[in-house]
Amino acid sequence: MRRLKTRGPSVALLLMLLLVSALVPGLVQQASAQSADSSSSGITTFIDLLSSDERFSEFLHTVQRLRMVIPLNRIRNATLLVPTNAAMQRHRKEHGEDTATHVGGAVYRGMSDYQAWYHLIGDGAIGSKELTRGTMVWETFSRLENIGDGGAAMAAQLSAVGNSTDGGSGGDSSGAKDRDTDKDKDKDKDKDKDKDKDHVFGVMLKTWISNGERVLANGVAVYGQNYSCTAGSVYLMDGVLDIPPTMQELLRQAVAENRSTEKQDAQKQTTQKQSTEPAAAIFEAADPADTGEFSSIERLLHAAGWAHVLDMSGDGKDALAMHTVWAFSNHAFGEGLNYAERYYLLYGPAFAKDDEELYADAIADTRRFAAGCVSPGPVSIARLGVGMHKIPGFQGYGETTLIVEGGPEGASVGRVNDQPIGRADVIARNGKCAHITHSCFCERFALGAQ
């Protein structure tokens, strides 16, 4: 008779199984959607995470020898790109440090602390969806004045970078948006302006999607699994990030030029035409520096006294400052100005140096023109987004108007001061370059009667 009582639990068990079976599809779908962003529970700092998995051991060992543990432990809300063990070993082999342990200053086995900090992005904890959204430019913790300091200056700068708990963006987390008075809001705006003015930019890093599926960071493949922790996001990558070249090196190598066969043929035709028409030549000079497709912009900035913008020459803050160069090619320069105008801009200050009055006019003209080709700070089209933007002028000259238009696969192109941009956000150590494909400068410059 008591066996009838077993029917109660059986019915309850059956109902429970039915309920679970109904929920399972939803649970499986949710787990699949979140599989790319896995959280390592209980792990708080980047060092803790690197220590918890053998796959991070080579990079962790390098970080330890470069004395980066303490400052790295303080950082929150950031994203760390970690080369695989195999990638680290390849890097050592390429630099002749495959087996021997070598510590020289702030360099260990071919990697400097400056280079190691380049693997840390200060724009928050980047999720997998955000990373795969399209082309984007990120600011890293690698800063020009921290070369060879073993991380000491980085530790001291963490408070200026946005506090030890707030990545590199320096964002305001004080709740200022909830304040009611206009006076307080104006104060907040002034603080933001001062913060942007005093902000020390990190070397920029660019990510994009290759073949519609692979994420590349400066050309190095990034794996999609996010090993997140309290400090932020961590991704493995199949290579070591190299510090980008200076803007001068980029321009001399013509990296900013998309050298398709079609453009090469056009350049050959232009060269042949110039050889038969001397007046159409860009300038007459047999200078060793006049090599490459962008030698005119280099010579222009040198004539204006701003060579440090490209080559980081000189001392002090100017040599370490970040800039954006809107670089026109020699061909575009020749299209926009006639021979006399080009020659005056490039050589006028040097020829007039012995006459104070003439020199003042010549250098003023050259600088007024050159200032339109430079913007302070690393201006990123991808970061600004679609729309019209006003960029502060260089050295107190007029502001620059930048119009960003949506491009394919998340890439963005546009116009700067109404000049079309052929290739944007070309990353350099001391800023960024954008290639101006066709220029018409006549509205901005007119040769005087003299």
N, C-alpha and C positions, 0 to 999 in steps of 0.2 A: 504493500500500500504506500510505503514511503517513496517508492521509485517515481511516483507522479510528481514529487516536489522537484525533481531534477529538470523538469520542463521549463521552470521559471528561469534559471540561469542560462539554459540553452537558448531561449528566446532572446534574452538580453545580449548574449554573446553574438548571436546572429545579427541583431540590430547594430551592434558595435562594428562588426565586420563590414556591414553594408555602408555605414557612415564613413568608415575609413576608406573603403574603396571609392566612395564618391569624392573624397577629398584628395586622394593620391594624385590624380592628373594635375590638379591645381598646384600641389606641392612640388611635383616634378618639374612643371613649367617654370615655377618661380625659382627653383634651384638652378635650372638651366640658364635662366636669364642672368643670375648673379654669379655664375661660375667663373667669369673672367675677373671678378673683384672678390677675392677671398680674403677674409680678415683673420689675422693671426692673433687669436684671443690671448690676452695676458701679456703680450709683447708691447712695450711702450715706446722704446727708442729705436732709431735706426741701427745702432750698434747691437742692441739686443736681437733684432731681427737677423742681422748679418751673422751673428754668433750662433743662431739657432739652426742654420741649415748649411750643410757642407758645400752646397752649390755657390755660396757667397764667400767661401774661405779665402780665395786668392785676393779678392778685392779688400776683404776685411784685414788681411795681413798687411797689405800695402797701406791702408788707412792708419793702421796702428803704427807702422814705422814712420809715417809722415806726420805723426803727432796730431792727428785730426780727431781723435776719439772724444776728447772733452768738448770742443765746440760742436761736433756733430751730434753729441748726446743732448745738447741744449735745444736743438732745432725742432720745431713742430710745424705742421701744416705745409709740408713740402713734398717733393717727388724726387726719388733717388733712382737713377739708372745705373744698374750694376752689370759690368761686363762679366760674362761667364768665366769659369776657371780656364777653359780652353782659350778664350779670347785674351785673357791676361797673360797666359803662357806664350801665345803667339806674339804679343806685344813685346815681351821681354826678349824673345828670340830675335826679333827684328832690331832691337836696340842693343844686342850683344850681351844681354844679362840673363841668359837662359838658366844657368845653374849657380853662378857665383852671387853671393849676397853683397850688394854694394849700396852703401849709404853715403851720399855726398851732398851735404847741406840739406835742402828741402827736396831732394830727388831720391827715389828708391826704385831700383830696377827699371830705370827708364821712364818712370812716371813722376812728375812733379806734383807738389801739393796744389799748385795753380791748376794743373790739368785734372787732378782728382776732384776738386771743387766744381769743375765744369760739368760733372755728372749729377749735380744736385740742382734741381729747378726750384725757384722760390715763389712760383705762382700758385701755391696751394697744392693740396693732394689731388692729383689729376686722375680721374677715373678712366676705365677702359673706353667707355663710350665717348668721353671728351677727347681722348687721345686719338681715336679713330674717326673723328668727325671730319677731318680735312686738314689742310695746311694751316699751321699755326707757328708763331714765334714765341719763345719762352725766355724769361730772364733767369740766368743761373747765379750761383753764389760765387763764381769765379770773377774776381775783380782785379783790375789792372794794377792797383797799388799793392796787392797782396802777393806779388811774385816773390817766391823764395823766402817767405817769412815763417814757414813751418806751421801755419795756421794761427799764429799768435795774434796777428792783426784781425783775422776773421773772428776770433773769439771776442775781441774788443769791440768789433763793429756790429755784433748781433743785435744790440739794443737799437742801433741806428737803422738796421735793416728791417725792423718791424717787431722787435722784441724777440726773446728766445722762444716764444711760443707762437710766433706768427710768421713763418716763412720769410720770403724776400720781398713781398709786395708792399709791405708797410701799410697795410689797410687799417682803417680806423674802426676799432671794435668797441668804442666807448659809448655807443648808443646815441650818437649825436642826432640821428634821424628822428628820434622821438621828442626832441626839444621843440618848443612851440614858438618862441619869440624869434622875430626876424633878426634881431641883434645877435642872438646866439648863432643863428644860421650863417650870418655874415662872418662871424669870428671863425666858424668852422671852415668856411671857404678859404679864408686867409691862411688858416693853419695848413690846409691841404696844399695851397699854392707854395707856402714856405717849405713844406715837406717834399714836394716835387722838385723845387729848386735845389734843395740840399741833398737830394737823393743821389747816392753813388750807384750808378748802373753796373750791373753784372754783364759779362759777355753773353750775348744772345745765342740761342740755340733754336734751330728750325726743325720741325717735324712735318712730314707729309705722307700721303698714301701712295704706294707704288703698285701699279697693276691692279688697282682697286681692292687690294687686300692687305698688303704688307705695310707696316708702319716703319718709316725710316727716320732716324734722328741724325741730321747732317750726313745722311747716306748710310748709316749703320742700322741694321735691322733690329727692331725692338720686339720682344716676345709679348703676346697679348695678356698673359697671366699677371694679375696685379697682386703682389704679396703685401697687402696693406697692413699697417700697424697703427698704433695711436699717433705716432709721429707723422704719418702720411703714407704715400703710395711708394711701392718699390717694384721695378720691372727689370728683368734680365735682358741683356742685349748682346748681340753676337759680334762684339768688337769694342775697341776702346776709342773714346772720343778724343780727337786731336784738337788742340787750340787752333782756331781759324787763323789765316794769315791776316796781315794788316790790309787796309784798303789800298794802299799803294801796291802791295804785292798782288792783290786781286786784279787791279786795273792793268798792271803790267803783264799779267798772265792772260788778260782778256777773259777771265772767268765769268765776268758778268755778261759776256756776249754769247748769244746762242749761235754757235758757228754751224749752221746748217749749210748744205751744199749750195743752196740757192743764194744765201747771203755771201758766201765765199765768191761765187761767180760775180755777184753785184760789186763786191769790193775790187775784184780784178779789173772789171770794166771801168770803175771809178779811177783806179790807179793809172790805167792806160790813158784815160782822158786827161788826167792831171799832168801826165808827162808831156803831152802835146800842148797843154794850155797852162803855162806857169802861173798866170794870174789866178787860176782856180785852186792853186795849191794851198794847203792849210797854213804853212809857214815855211820859210827858208832857213833851215838850220841842220847842221850835221852833228847834232848833240847825241851822245850815247844814250841819254835818258829818253830821247824821242823814239821809243819803240813801243809797239803795241797799238791797239785800236783806241786807247783812251789817253794817249799822251797829251792831248790838248787840255783836258781838264786838269791833269797833273801840273802842267806848266802854268795854267791860269792861276791855280791856288798858290803856287810858288811865287808867281809875280805879285800876288796880293799880300804876300808875307804870311800865308796860312798853310805852309807845307806840313805843319804838325798835324793838321786834320787827317792827312793821308798816311804819313810815315811815323807818327808819334815822336817826332824829333823835339829837342829842347828839354827844358826842365819845368818842374812845377805842375800845377793842375791842368794847364793847357795841353801838355803832352799826354796826359792820362785821361783826358775828357773823351766822352763818346760823341760821335757825330753821325749824321746821315748825309751821304753825298748823292745828289741827283746827277749822275754821270752821263753826259752826252758823249757819243762817239766822235771820232775825228770827222767822219763823214757828215754827221748831223751838224757839227760845228761849222763845217764848210757850207752847208746848205743855208744856215741861218744868218751868217754874216759874210760880208764881202772881204776881200783880201786885206784891204787897208784897216778895216775895223778889227779883224782878227790879230793882225800884226801889232796894232796899237795896244790892245788889251794884254797881249802876251809879253810884249817887249817895251812898251811905253815907259813904265816906271824905271826900268834899268837904264834906258837911254837918257832919261831926264834927271837922273840922280844928282848931277852936278848943278842943276838949276832948281833952287828951292821952290819957286812958284810953279814952274812947269811940273816938277815932281809931285807937288801937292795935288794938282789937277789930275795927273796921270794915275796916281795911286788911288785917288778917290773914285775915278771912273772904273778902274779895274776891280776894286773892292765892291763897288755897288753892283757890278755885274756878277762877280764871283759869289757874292752873298746869296744870290738867288739859287745857287747850286748846292748850298749847304744848309742843313738844319741842325740845331743843337739836340743832342741826345739821339738814341737809336729809334727813329720813327719807323714803326712797323705797320704796313698796310693791313696785314692779317689781323693784328691786334686792334687796330682802329675800327675795322669793319666798314660795311657799305655806307656811303653817305659823303657829305662835304665836311672837311675838317680844316680848321685854321691852325697852322703850325707856327710857333714863335719864330721871329726872324733871327738870323745869325749876326752876332756882333752889333745888335741894336738896329739892324736894317729891317725893312718891312717884312711882315709875316708872309708865310707861304700858304697858298690855297691848294689843298689836296683833295681830289675827288676820287673815291674808291668805288669801283664797280665790281660786281660779282663775277668770278671766273670759273672755269671748269674744275670739278673735283675739289671744291673748297678753296682753290687758289684765287687770289684777288689781284686785279689790275686796275689801273685808273689813269688819272692825269694829274700832274703837278704844275701849277701855274699855267694850265692849259696845254702843257706839253705831254704827249702820250708816253706812258711807261711801258717798256717792252718786257722787262723782267724785274720783279720787285723782291725786296727782302733777301738780298744776297748777303749772307752773314760774314762779317769781318771781326777781327779781334777788337778793334777800336770803334765799332759801330756797324753800319750797314750801307750797302750801295743799292741804288736802283738805276737801271739802264734806261736812258731816254733815247727812244728810237728815232725820233724826228723832231727837229727843233726849229723854231722860228722866233728869234730873239729881238726882232726889230722894234717891237713895242716897248721893250725894256731898256734898250740902249740905242743911242743915236750919237754918231761922231760929230763933235762940235766943229765950228768953222776953222779953229786953229789947226 
